[in-house]
Amino acid sequence: MKIHEFEVERWMNDFEETCRYNLAETCVRSLTTGELLDLSGRRDEILAELAATPLTYGPIPGSPRLRALVAGLYAAQGPDNVLITHGAIGANALVHTALVEPGDHVVAVVPTYQQHYSLPDSYGARVDRLPLREEHGWLPDLAALDRLVTPDTRLIALNNPNNPTGALIDEAGLTRIAEIARRAGAWVLCDEVYRGVDQHGDGFTASIADLYERGISTGSMSKPFSLAGLRLGWIVGPTGLPADVATYRDYTTISVGRVDDLLACVALENKDAILARSHRITRTNLAVLDTWVAGRDDIRYVRPASGTTALLRYDSPIGSYEFCTRLLERTGVLFTPGAAFGIEHTVRIGFADDTEALRTGLHLVGAFLDHLARP
């Protein structure tokens, strides 16, 4: 098995710990353990529960308490439809491993998280990519998807909200994707790791797991819930799928940590407070970014409808890796090169961390762009 280097993760690994202004961060500003305890209003009780937690394996699929709480994020799911994993990255990897075999046909919407095309490609699948178009608001052309899907299509992979663009497929679009998949009997894996921070309403768009009998949702505590350090995610799918996937997990991670499981329970039991904080941050910060973009004639973008990231197109002849490297060296600001997603002359910005750091970083980016434009 050969696999391509994971370009986004390699870039982040190299620079995110040493940059001054991390505008590549994709999580809503992280909570500390103390902040989580304060949000719960049960600090002493939770500390006592932690103190009494035996540091053994615990329930391998995830605690019944946690699986019930995750199921509660969906309209029509129960605990038996949930498998707890090591982050959404672990969830995605397990689904691809369990479902995709050499020679299978996979359709992946791009740009997206690289797992969704590099993993099936490495397993020997035939991977067709459906490119999103800026002029279409970075939303998939469903007529084109219908043409790509054939009777032997095994899996359609997408993510919603989209990373890196922040585009959001609505319920009608997801329903149409389900209809296309149903014609072929294909699975639909929807990486929904950013679900919960739509720019309007309660933040939650419908999930593919609730709309399609072969729909699979993956998610985690990392993005809207601000707890990436727990390294805890999940797979939600039809009855029988979690057990099938667990066969493969037994060979890799077995279970998540009991402390992580407990803290995730605390967070989901207080999800209204955590998501209200996340909505304040994402909606405030996107307004800051929107104002900055509107004030520049050398930057444009499709305003994100959800998520924590946007794809900015810049007016400069230099490639995005060179752009981001020079920007980092000159200003300390970290972006992610759009070329890592296959879209040159763009950069991905994460706008959901500290508001003042975002303002300062954007000011420095503006000065850098002005410098590039000088003859």
C-alpha positions as CSV (number, residue, x, y, z in Angstrom):
1,M,0.0,0.0,0.0
2,K,1.3,3.4,-1.0
3,I,-0.2,6.7,0.1
4,H,0.3,10.3,-0.7
5,E,1.7,12.7,1.9
6,F,-1.2,14.4,3.7
7,E,-0.4,17.9,2.6
8,V,-2.5,19.9,5.0
9,E,-1.5,18.0,8.1
10,R,2.2,18.1,7.1
11,W,2.0,21.9,6.7
12,M,0.2,22.3,10.0
13,N,2.7,20.0,11.8
14,D,5.6,22.1,10.5
15,F,4.4,25.5,11.4
16,E,1.4,25.8,13.8
17,E,3.5,25.6,17.0
18,T,5.9,28.3,16.0
19,C,3.8,30.9,14.2
20,R,2.8,34.1,15.9
21,Y,-0.8,34.5,14.5
22,N,-2.4,31.1,13.7
23,L,-5.0,31.9,11.1
24,A,-4.8,28.3,9.9
25,E,-6.5,27.0,13.1
26,T,-9.8,25.2,12.2
27,C,-11.3,24.7,15.7
28,V,-13.5,27.2,17.5
29,R,-11.3,28.7,20.1
30,S,-10.3,25.8,22.4
31,L,-11.8,25.5,25.9
32,T,-9.5,24.8,28.9
33,T,-10.5,22.1,31.2
34,G,-11.4,24.7,33.8
35,E,-13.6,26.6,31.4
36,L,-15.4,23.4,30.6
37,L,-16.0,22.7,34.2
38,D,-17.2,26.2,34.8
39,L,-19.7,26.0,31.9
40,S,-21.1,22.8,33.4
41,G,-21.9,24.5,36.7
42,R,-20.9,21.2,38.4
43,R,-17.1,21.6,38.9
44,D,-16.9,19.7,42.2
45,E,-19.2,16.9,41.2
46,I,-17.2,16.4,37.9
47,L,-13.9,16.5,39.7
48,A,-15.1,13.8,42.1
49,E,-16.3,11.7,39.2
50,L,-12.9,12.1,37.5
51,A,-11.2,11.1,40.7
52,A,-13.3,7.9,41.0
53,T,-12.8,6.9,37.3
54,P,-10.7,3.8,37.0
55,L,-8.1,4.1,34.3
56,T,-8.9,0.9,32.6
57,Y,-10.4,0.3,29.1
58,G,-14.1,0.8,29.9
59,P,-16.8,0.1,27.4
60,I,-15.0,-0.6,24.1
61,P,-17.6,1.1,21.7
62,G,-17.8,4.1,24.0
63,S,-19.8,4.5,27.2
64,P,-23.6,4.1,26.9
65,R,-23.8,7.6,28.4
66,L,-21.7,9.1,25.6
67,R,-23.3,7.1,22.8
68,A,-26.7,8.3,23.9
69,L,-25.5,11.9,24.0
70,V,-24.0,11.6,20.5
71,A,-27.2,10.0,19.2
72,G,-29.0,13.1,20.6
73,L,-27.3,15.3,18.0
74,Y,-29.3,13.5,15.3
75,A,-33.0,13.4,14.5
76,A,-33.4,9.6,14.1
77,Q,-30.5,7.8,15.7
78,G,-30.0,5.7,18.9
79,P,-27.0,4.6,20.9
80,D,-26.7,1.4,18.8
81,N,-26.1,3.5,15.7
82,V,-23.0,5.1,17.3
83,L,-19.4,4.0,17.6
84,I,-16.9,6.3,19.5
85,T,-13.5,6.7,17.8
86,H,-10.2,8.6,18.1
87,G,-11.4,11.8,16.5
88,A,-13.2,12.3,13.2
89,I,-9.9,11.4,11.5
90,G,-10.1,8.0,13.1
91,A,-13.8,7.7,12.2
92,N,-13.2,8.5,8.5
93,A,-10.3,6.1,8.3
94,L,-12.3,3.3,9.8
95,V,-15.2,3.8,7.4
96,H,-13.0,3.8,4.3
97,T,-11.1,0.7,5.6
98,A,-14.3,-1.2,6.3
99,L,-16.2,-0.3,3.1
100,V,-13.6,0.1,0.3
101,E,-11.8,-2.8,-1.5
102,P,-9.5,-2.9,-4.4
103,G,-11.3,-2.2,-7.7
104,D,-14.3,-0.5,-6.0
105,H,-15.6,2.7,-7.5
106,V,-15.5,5.8,-5.2
107,V,-16.7,9.3,-5.9
108,A,-15.1,12.0,-3.8
109,V,-16.2,15.7,-3.8
110,V,-13.1,18.0,-3.9
111,P,-11.8,20.1,-2.3
112,T,-12.2,18.2,0.9
113,Y,-10.2,16.6,3.6
114,Q,-7.5,14.6,1.9
115,Q,-8.5,11.3,3.6
116,H,-11.6,11.0,1.4
117,Y,-9.7,10.5,-1.8
118,S,-6.2,9.5,-0.8
119,L,-7.3,6.6,1.5
120,P,-9.5,4.8,-1.1
121,D,-6.9,5.4,-3.8
122,S,-4.3,3.8,-1.6
123,Y,-6.6,0.7,-1.1
124,G,-6.7,0.3,-4.9
125,A,-10.1,1.8,-5.5
126,R,-11.0,3.7,-8.7
127,V,-11.5,7.2,-7.4
128,D,-13.4,9.8,-9.5
129,R,-13.3,13.4,-8.1
130,L,-16.2,15.8,-8.5
131,P,-14.7,19.3,-8.4
132,L,-16.5,22.1,-6.6
133,R,-16.6,25.4,-8.5
134,E,-16.2,28.8,-7.1
135,E,-18.7,30.2,-9.5
136,H,-21.3,27.7,-8.1
137,G,-20.7,28.8,-4.6
138,W,-18.4,25.8,-4.0
139,L,-21.5,23.6,-4.0
140,P,-21.6,20.3,-5.8
141,D,-23.1,20.0,-9.3
142,L,-25.6,17.3,-8.6
143,A,-26.2,16.6,-12.2
144,A,-22.5,15.9,-12.6
145,L,-22.6,13.7,-9.6
146,D,-25.5,11.8,-11.1
147,R,-23.4,11.2,-14.2
148,L,-20.4,10.0,-12.3
149,V,-22.3,7.5,-10.1
150,T,-22.7,4.1,-11.8
151,P,-24.3,0.8,-10.8
152,D,-20.9,-0.4,-9.4
153,T,-20.2,2.8,-7.3
154,R,-19.5,1.7,-3.7
155,L,-19.1,5.0,-1.9
156,I,-19.7,8.7,-2.3
157,A,-17.5,10.8,0.0
158,L,-18.1,14.4,0.9
159,N,-18.0,16.8,3.8
160,N,-20.7,19.2,5.0
161,P,-20.0,21.9,5.9
162,N,-17.2,21.9,3.5
163,N,-13.5,22.2,4.4
164,P,-11.9,24.5,3.2
165,T,-14.7,26.6,1.7
166,G,-17.4,26.7,4.4
167,A,-20.0,26.0,1.7
168,L,-23.1,24.2,3.1
169,I,-25.3,21.6,1.3
170,D,-28.9,22.1,2.5
171,E,-31.4,19.4,3.3
172,A,-32.8,19.4,-0.2
173,G,-29.3,18.9,-1.7
174,L,-28.5,16.1,0.7
175,T,-31.8,14.4,-0.1
176,R,-30.9,14.6,-3.8
177,I,-27.5,13.0,-3.1
178,A,-29.2,10.3,-1.2
179,E,-31.5,9.6,-4.2
180,I,-28.5,9.4,-6.5
181,A,-26.7,7.0,-4.1
182,R,-29.8,4.9,-3.7
183,R,-30.0,4.2,-7.4
184,A,-26.6,2.5,-7.2
185,G,-27.0,1.1,-3.7
186,A,-23.9,3.1,-2.7
187,W,-22.9,4.3,0.7
188,V,-22.6,8.0,1.4
189,L,-19.9,9.0,3.9
190,C,-20.5,12.6,5.0
191,D,-17.7,14.1,7.1
192,E,-19.8,16.4,9.3
193,V,-17.0,17.4,11.7
194,Y,-18.0,21.1,11.3
195,R,-21.7,20.5,11.8
196,G,-23.2,22.8,14.5
197,V,-21.9,26.2,13.6
198,D,-24.0,27.3,10.7
199,Q,-24.2,31.1,10.5
200,H,-27.9,31.1,11.1
201,G,-30.5,29.4,13.3
202,D,-29.5,26.8,15.8
203,G,-26.3,26.0,13.8
204,F,-27.4,22.5,12.7
205,T,-28.1,21.3,9.2
206,A,-29.7,18.0,8.5
207,S,-27.4,15.0,8.7
208,I,-27.0,12.4,5.9
209,A,-27.4,9.7,8.5
210,D,-31.0,10.9,9.1
211,L,-31.8,11.2,5.4
212,Y,-30.5,8.0,3.8
213,E,-30.6,4.4,4.9
214,R,-26.9,3.9,3.8
215,G,-25.8,7.4,5.0
216,I,-22.9,7.6,7.4
217,S,-22.0,10.7,9.5
218,T,-18.7,11.3,11.1
219,G,-18.1,14.0,13.7
220,S,-16.0,14.9,16.7
221,M,-15.6,17.1,19.8
222,S,-12.9,19.2,18.0
223,K,-14.5,21.9,15.9
224,P,-17.8,23.3,17.2
225,F,-17.3,21.9,20.6
226,S,-13.8,23.4,21.0
227,L,-12.2,20.2,22.5
228,A,-9.8,18.9,20.0
229,G,-7.4,17.8,22.7
230,L,-9.8,15.1,23.7
231,R,-9.1,13.3,20.4
232,L,-12.7,11.9,20.4
233,G,-15.0,11.4,17.5
234,W,-17.8,9.1,16.3
235,I,-19.4,7.2,13.5
236,V,-23.1,7.3,13.2
237,G,-24.7,4.9,10.7
238,P,-27.4,2.3,10.1
239,T,-27.8,-0.7,12.4
240,G,-25.0,-3.1,12.0
241,L,-22.5,-0.7,10.6
242,P,-20.8,0.3,13.9
243,A,-20.2,-3.4,14.7
244,D,-18.8,-4.0,11.2
245,V,-16.5,-1.1,11.5
246,A,-15.4,-2.1,15.0
247,T,-13.9,-5.3,13.6
248,Y,-11.2,-3.1,12.0
249,R,-10.8,-0.8,15.0
250,D,-10.0,-3.8,17.1
251,Y,-6.7,-4.0,15.2
252,T,-5.8,-0.4,15.7
253,T,-7.1,1.7,18.6
254,I,-9.5,-0.6,20.5
255,S,-11.2,2.2,22.6
256,V,-10.9,5.8,23.5
257,G,-9.6,6.9,27.0
258,R,-12.1,6.9,29.8
259,V,-11.2,10.4,30.9
260,D,-11.8,11.6,27.3
261,D,-15.1,9.8,27.3
262,L,-16.2,11.4,30.6
263,L,-15.2,15.0,29.5
264,A,-17.0,14.5,26.2
265,C,-20.1,13.5,28.2
266,V,-19.8,16.7,30.3
267,A,-19.5,18.8,27.2
268,L,-22.5,17.2,25.4
269,E,-24.6,17.5,28.5
270,N,-23.8,21.2,28.3
271,K,-23.9,21.5,24.6
272,D,-26.3,24.5,24.5
273,A,-23.8,26.6,26.5
274,I,-20.8,25.5,24.5
275,L,-22.5,26.0,21.1
276,A,-23.9,29.4,22.1
277,R,-20.2,30.4,22.8
278,S,-19.2,28.9,19.4
279,H,-21.9,30.7,17.6
280,R,-20.8,34.0,19.2
281,I,-17.2,33.4,18.1
282,T,-17.9,32.2,14.6
283,R,-20.5,34.8,13.7
284,T,-18.5,37.7,15.2
285,N,-15.3,36.6,13.6
286,L,-16.8,36.0,10.2
287,A,-18.2,39.5,10.3
288,V,-14.7,40.8,10.9
289,L,-13.3,38.7,8.0
290,D,-16.2,39.8,5.7
291,T,-15.5,43.5,6.4
292,W,-11.8,43.0,5.7
293,V,-12.4,41.2,2.4
294,A,-14.9,43.9,1.3
295,G,-12.2,46.5,1.9
296,R,-9.7,44.9,-0.4
297,D,-9.6,44.8,-4.2
298,D,-7.0,42.0,-4.2
299,I,-8.9,39.4,-2.2
300,R,-12.2,37.7,-2.9
301,Y,-14.1,34.8,-1.5
302,V,-17.5,33.0,-1.3
303,R,-18.7,33.9,2.2
304,P,-19.0,30.7,4.2
305,A,-22.4,29.6,5.3
306,S,-21.0,27.4,8.1
307,G,-17.9,25.9,9.5
308,T,-14.8,27.8,10.7
309,T,-12.8,28.1,7.4
310,A,-12.9,30.1,4.2
311,L,-11.0,29.9,1.0
312,L,-9.6,33.3,0.0
313,R,-8.5,33.9,-3.6
314,Y,-5.6,36.5,-3.9
315,D,-4.4,38.6,-6.8
316,S,-0.7,37.7,-7.1
317,P,1.3,35.6,-9.5
318,I,3.1,33.6,-6.8
319,G,2.0,30.2,-5.9
320,S,0.2,29.6,-2.6
321,Y,3.0,27.7,-0.9
322,E,5.4,30.5,-1.7
323,F,2.8,33.1,-0.6
324,C,2.2,31.4,2.7
325,T,5.9,30.8,3.4
326,R,6.8,34.5,2.7
327,L,3.8,35.7,4.7
328,L,4.8,33.6,7.7
329,E,8.4,34.7,7.5
330,R,7.5,38.4,7.1
331,T,4.6,38.7,9.5
332,G,4.3,35.6,11.7
333,V,0.8,34.9,10.2
334,L,0.0,31.3,9.3
335,F,-2.4,30.4,6.5
336,T,-2.8,27.1,4.8
337,P,-1.8,27.0,1.1
338,G,-4.8,26.4,-1.2
339,A,-2.5,24.2,-3.3
340,A,-2.7,21.6,-0.5
341,F,-6.4,21.3,-1.5
342,G,-5.6,21.4,-5.3
343,I,-6.7,25.0,-5.7
344,E,-3.8,27.3,-6.6
345,H,-3.7,31.1,-5.8
346,T,-5.9,30.6,-2.8
347,V,-5.3,30.2,0.9
348,R,-7.5,28.7,3.6
349,I,-8.1,30.9,6.7
350,G,-9.5,29.6,9.9
351,F,-11.5,32.5,11.4
352,A,-12.9,31.0,14.7
353,D,-10.0,31.5,17.1
354,D,-9.2,34.7,19.1
355,T,-11.0,37.7,17.7
356,E,-8.2,40.2,18.3
357,A,-5.6,37.9,16.9
358,L,-7.8,37.6,13.8
359,R,-8.0,41.4,13.5
360,T,-4.2,41.8,14.0
361,G,-3.4,39.0,11.6
362,L,-5.6,40.4,8.9
363,H,-4.0,43.8,9.2
364,L,-0.6,42.2,8.8
365,V,-1.8,40.3,5.8
366,G,-3.1,43.5,4.2
367,A,0.3,45.1,4.7
368,F,1.9,42.0,3.1
369,L,-0.4,42.2,0.1
370,D,0.4,45.9,-0.3
371,H,4.1,45.0,-0.3
372,L,3.6,42.4,-2.9
373,A,1.8,44.8,-5.2
374,R,4.6,47.4,-5.2
375,P,6.6,47.5,-8.4
